[in-house]
Amino acid sequence: MSKKLSRHAFTTFWDVHAWTGVIGGLLLYVMFLSGGIALFRDQLAVWEEPIAQQRSAAAQGGLEDALDRGLAAAGAAPEQLWFYPPKDGLGAAKLRYYAEGAETSAWIHEGLVPERERLSSFLFDLHYLWHKATGEWLYYLAGSLSVALLLALATGVLIHLKDIVRQFHQFRPEKTRRVLWSDMHKVLGVMGLPFQVMYAYTGAFLVFGGLLLQVFTGPVFGGDVLRAERVAWGMTFAQEGGPGVPARNLTLDELTARLRAVEPRLKPEAFRVRHRGLDDGIVEVRGPIEGVPFGRGLVRLRATDGAILAADTPSTEGARGSVTRWINGLHFADFGGPVLRVLFFVMALGTCATILTGNWIWVARREARRASVGNRLLARLTAGVGAGTFVAIAALFLASRAFPLGWSGRAAAEELTFVAALGLCVAWALAARDGGGLFWRQLGVAGLLLLPVPALAARWSGAGLFGAGPKVAAVVAVDVGLLVAAAALCASAWALRRAALRRTARRVAPDGEAAAVDQGEAGLMPEGRPAYARSGGSLG
């Protein structure tokens, strides 16, 4: 016979459920917003680093010559290194290796220039909650949130299935704010459903694919890890044996010519070199496959004679390879060009709005059933993170153009700027008396922070919109995108402020008594309860 929970236990579980649900939703919000920006990672990588904007001279001397110059400047002979040739004729080659337990990543440009800027990499890592300081637990949390999002989407569709056609277009901005949030949540949720399902599924697959392989290695492959990796990934990634004896290796240029016999459409963009100059040297070449949807390939060659040891390309893959290739291609939008990426970015913003409105509606319903400080804190937290993430990203861009380019601590300072800006916005949301003004004020701050960034970028490079030198398309595109984003944020702040003023004008009834207050974007007081009764100020 089951025993009924005590009132205290029920209340505790109910509050824990609320906090975990809202915080999980806010983490997904940050992931989708940063992921939408990370769709333009290649363009941002050129925009952020002046060396990447220069016309490349690497092709004149060949790949091996560039690698030799980099290693000579490094004064090291690492057991394993990664070499990245210039992309699309822009920038310098890059060299990455580990020496004495520390990672070195540098441009091969007049010697070695340490990698100075990580804005694009930080935003890319943020979209799956990865940071080297936290290890893998946040990464797996991101995967778990993707699974939770899939569950939420499935249950949401089942709940609203009978009305899904009507909810596709029903939008009533003239109604109360709670109705407005509900309509926004449903319309944006229905319109963005395929996009959200695709990203939730592919995100969960990318995070947990490797873990699932470990689970099946024992029962399916009898504990044979190498066989399991060959079946799952097309080749094994186990570390090769210890260093051999000195021997002549083929150059990267010669090895590139050999791999074209296997896959002539592969365009090399990364080389992994192990045991360079030894008889057991191995070189892996990775890159896109031209003319194949989502085509990417990896070819492993023996460095001494160029023999193909393994290949994972569309022409050699099986069903496993095709599925993996399509999942990666869809997730990273490796199709459709800039127009599709802009569309995906807009869909990501719509998903962010769906998450925020869902949080506010749910917290408002909880508040209507049982008023509590916790509900109001969750509503304020939603507003602080919702608008504060825009402020933090804008502050990150501003800091990246304001800090000295040669400062060795700039990457860490940029990350701290992001965290500090987000923390201050959340603190502002929790402490503010005027809860309803939070969102438009913080969006306005974000727009103002972004506005001067393209002009500041011209200090280091003439390739942008305000620069005096030859233009580079990627740099100009990012400058234009930042100005459009700044204008959109300021316009949104202005529109929200006007709407708040109109609500304030309607709030006082003709007899001077407070009228019913509808749900706000922060504070979220139940309709019929004056906001000042608990928040100490107007929500307008």
Secondary structure in CASP SS format (residue, H / E / C, confidence):
PFRMAT SS
TARGET T0000
AUTHOR 0000-0000-0000
METHOD secondary structure of the structure
MODEL  1
M C 1.00
S C 1.00
K C 1.00
K C 1.00
L C 1.00
S C 1.00
R H 1.00
H H 1.00
A H 1.00
F H 1.00
T H 1.00
T H 1.00
F H 1.00
W H 1.00
D H 1.00
V H 1.00
H H 1.00
A H 1.00
W H 1.00
T H 1.00
G H 1.00
V H 1.00
I H 1.00
G H 1.00
G H 1.00
L H 1.00
L H 1.00
L H 1.00
Y H 1.00
V H 1.00
M H 1.00
F H 1.00
L H 1.00
S H 1.00
G H 1.00
G H 1.00
I H 1.00
A H 1.00
L C 1.00
F C 1.00
R H 1.00
D H 1.00
Q H 1.00
L H 1.00
A H 1.00
V H 1.00
W H 1.00
E H 1.00
E C 1.00
P H 1.00
I H 1.00
A H 1.00
Q H 1.00
Q C 1.00
R E 1.00
S C 1.00
A C 1.00
A H 1.00
A H 1.00
Q H 1.00
G H 1.00
G C 1.00
L H 1.00
E H 1.00
D H 1.00
A H 1.00
L H 1.00
D H 1.00
R H 1.00
G H 1.00
L H 1.00
A H 1.00
A H 1.00
A H 1.00
G C 1.00
A C 1.00
A C 1.00
P C 1.00
E C 1.00
Q E 1.00
L E 1.00
W E 1.00
F E 1.00
Y E 1.00
P C 1.00
P C 1.00
K E 1.00
D C 1.00
G C 1.00
L E 1.00
G C 1.00
A C 1.00
A C 1.00
K E 1.00
L E 1.00
R E 1.00
Y E 1.00
Y E 1.00
A E 1.00
E C 1.00
G C 1.00
A E 1.00
E E 1.00
T E 1.00
S E 1.00
A E 1.00
W E 1.00
I E 1.00
H C 1.00
E C 1.00
G C 1.00
L E 1.00
V E 1.00
P E 1.00
E C 1.00
R C 1.00
E C 1.00
R C 1.00
L H 1.00
S H 1.00
S H 1.00
F H 1.00
L H 1.00
F H 1.00
D H 1.00
L H 1.00
H C 1.00
Y C 1.00
L C 1.00
W C 1.00
H E 1.00
K C 1.00
A C 1.00
T C 1.00
G E 1.00
E C 1.00
W H 1.00
L H 1.00
Y H 1.00
Y H 1.00
L H 1.00
A H 1.00
G H 1.00
S H 1.00
L H 1.00
S H 1.00
V H 1.00
A H 1.00
L H 1.00
L H 1.00
L H 1.00
A H 1.00
L H 1.00
A H 1.00
T H 1.00
G H 1.00
V H 1.00
L H 1.00
I H 1.00
H H 1.00
L H 1.00
K H 1.00
D H 1.00
I H 1.00
V H 1.00
R H 1.00
Q H 1.00
F C 1.00
H C 1.00
Q C 1.00
F C 1.00
R C 1.00
P C 1.00
E C 1.00
K C 1.00
T C 1.00
R H 1.00
R H 1.00
V H 1.00
L H 1.00
W H 1.00
S H 1.00
D H 1.00
M H 1.00
H H 1.00
K H 1.00
V H 1.00
L H 1.00
G H 1.00
V H 1.00
M H 1.00
G C 1.00
L H 1.00
P H 1.00
F H 1.00
Q H 1.00
V H 1.00
M H 1.00
Y H 1.00
A H 1.00
Y H 1.00
T H 1.00
G H 1.00
A H 1.00
F H 1.00
L H 1.00
V H 1.00
F H 1.00
G H 1.00
G H 1.00
L H 1.00
L H 1.00
L H 1.00
Q H 1.00
V H 1.00
F H 1.00
T H 1.00
G H 1.00
P H 1.00
V H 1.00
F H 1.00
G C 1.00
G C 1.00
D C 1.00
V H 1.00
L H 1.00
R H 1.00
A H 1.00
E H 1.00
R H 1.00
V H 1.00
A H 1.00
W H 1.00
G C 1.00
M C 1.00
T C 1.00
F C 1.00
A C 1.00
Q C 1.00
E C 1.00
G C 1.00
G C 1.00
P C 1.00
G C 1.00
V C 1.00
P E 1.00
A C 1.00
R C 1.00
N C 1.00
L C 1.00
T C 1.00
L H 1.00
D H 1.00
E H 1.00
L H 1.00
T H 1.00
A H 1.00
R H 1.00
L H 1.00
R C 1.00
A C 1.00
V C 1.00
E C 1.00
P C 1.00
R C 1.00
L E 1.00
K C 1.00
P C 1.00
E C 1.00
A E 1.00
F E 1.00
R E 1.00
V E 1.00
R E 1.00
H C 1.00
R C 1.00
G C 1.00
L E 1.00
D C 1.00
D C 1.00
G C 1.00
I E 1.00
V E 1.00
E E 1.00
V E 1.00
R E 1.00
G E 1.00
P E 1.00
I E 1.00
E C 1.00
G C 1.00
V C 1.00
P C 1.00
F C 1.00
G C 1.00
R E 1.00
G E 1.00
L E 1.00
V E 1.00
R E 1.00
L E 1.00
R E 1.00
A C 1.00
T C 1.00
D C 1.00
G C 1.00
A C 1.00
I E 1.00
L E 1.00
A E 1.00
A E 1.00
D E 1.00
T C 1.00
P C 1.00
S C 1.00
T C 1.00
E C 1.00
G C 1.00
A H 1.00
R H 1.00
G H 1.00
S H 1.00
V H 1.00
T H 1.00
R H 1.00
W H 1.00
I H 1.00
N H 1.00
G H 1.00
L H 1.00
H H 1.00
F C 1.00
A C 1.00
D C 1.00
F C 1.00
G C 1.00
G H 1.00
P H 1.00
V H 1.00
L H 1.00
R H 1.00
V H 1.00
L H 1.00
F H 1.00
F H 1.00
V H 1.00
M H 1.00
A H 1.00
L H 1.00
G H 1.00
T H 1.00
C H 1.00
A H 1.00
T H 1.00
I H 1.00
L H 1.00
T H 1.00
G H 1.00
N H 1.00
W H 1.00
I H 1.00
W H 1.00
V H 1.00
A H 1.00
R H 1.00
R H 1.00
E H 1.00
A H 1.00
R H 1.00
R C 1.00
A C 1.00
S C 1.00
V H 1.00
G H 1.00
N H 1.00
R H 1.00
L H 1.00
L H 1.00
A H 1.00
R H 1.00
L H 1.00
T H 1.00
A H 1.00
G H 1.00
V H 1.00
G H 1.00
A H 1.00
G H 1.00
T H 1.00
F H 1.00
V H 1.00
A H 1.00
I H 1.00
A H 1.00
A H 1.00
L H 1.00
F H 1.00
L H 1.00
A H 1.00
S H 1.00
R H 1.00
A H 1.00
F C 1.00
P C 1.00
L C 1.00
G C 1.00
W C 1.00
S C 1.00
G C 1.00
R H 1.00
A H 1.00
A H 1.00
A H 1.00
E H 1.00
E H 1.00
L H 1.00
T H 1.00
F H 1.00
V H 1.00
A H 1.00
A H 1.00
L H 1.00
G H 1.00
L H 1.00
C H 1.00
V H 1.00
A H 1.00
W H 1.00
A H 1.00
L H 1.00
A H 1.00
A C 1.00
R C 1.00
D C 1.00
G H 1.00
G H 1.00
G H 1.00
L H 1.00
F H 1.00
W H 1.00
R H 1.00
Q H 1.00
L H 1.00
G H 1.00
V H 1.00
A H 1.00
G H 1.00
L H 1.00
L H 1.00
L H 1.00
L C 1.00
P C 1.00
V H 1.00
P H 1.00
A H 1.00
L H 1.00
A H 1.00
A C 1.00
R C 1.00
W C 1.00
S C 1.00
G C 1.00
A C 1.00
G C 1.00
L C 1.00
F C 1.00
G C 1.00
A C 1.00
G C 1.00
P C 1.00
K C 1.00
V C 1.00
A H 1.00
A H 1.00
V H 1.00
V H 1.00
A H 1.00
V H 1.00
D H 1.00
V H 1.00
G H 1.00
L H 1.00
L H 1.00
V H 1.00
A H 1.00
A H 1.00
A H 1.00
A H 1.00
L H 1.00
C H 1.00
A H 1.00
S H 1.00
A H 1.00
W H 1.00
A H 1.00
L H 1.00
R H 1.00
R H 1.00
A H 1.00
A H 1.00
L H 1.00
R H 1.00
R H 1.00
T H 1.00
A H 1.00
R H 1.00
R H 1.00
V E 1.00
A C 1.00
P C 1.00
D C 1.00
G C 1.00
E C 1.00
A E 1.00
A C 1.00
A C 1.00
V C 1.00
D C 1.00
Q C 1.00
G C 1.00
E C 1.00
A C 1.00
G C 1.00
L C 1.00
M C 1.00
P C 1.00
E C 1.00
G C 1.00
R C 1.00
P C 1.00
A C 1.00
Y H 1.00
A H 1.00
R H 1.00
S H 1.00
G C 1.00
G C 1.00
S C 1.00
L C 1.00
G C 1.00
END
